[in-house]
Amino acid sequence: QVQLVESGGELVQPGGSLRLSCAASGRIFSIPLMGWYRQAPGKQRELVATITSGGSTNYVDYVKGRFTISRDNAKNTVYLQMNSLKPEDTAVYYCNALILYGSKAENYWGPGTQVTVSS
């Protein structure tokens, strides 16, 4: 009923930039919170950044100043601009959204998009 689809992941050299996108579709009334998480090989999934429908943002310390999260509420889309990428940023990046429909609130995940930072 609700789908999240990420795009934009690819191989990039250290110091490079990428922009990830995630579009939500389906039965949606509103999306109070959207975010990006990542999971590197052998590690647990971890928070990268979140953004509310009002535009308030939150970042994990190790991406502050390098990554920027934004969203287009009209398109139910969230973005992650990643600059000054490092090899340790290599991971599968997952989109997350808290979606309201009627009286229901559910948490949804996208399938993930691979980001590889390597020379």
Number of C-alpha atoms within 10 A of each C-alpha: 6 12 16 20 17 24 16 16 18 14 15 18 14 17 14 14 16 18 16 21 21 27 19 24 14 9 13 15 13 15 20 16 20 28 26 26 18 22 19 17 9 6 9 9 15 14 17 22 23 24 21 18 16 10 15 11 16 16 18 12 9 10 16 12 11 12 20 18 24 21 21 12 15 6 10 18 21 25 23 23 14 20 17 15 22 17 15 11 20 20 21 18 28 25 30 24 27 16 21 17 12 10 6 8 15 11 12 15 20 18 13 22 21 19 22 21 20 16 9
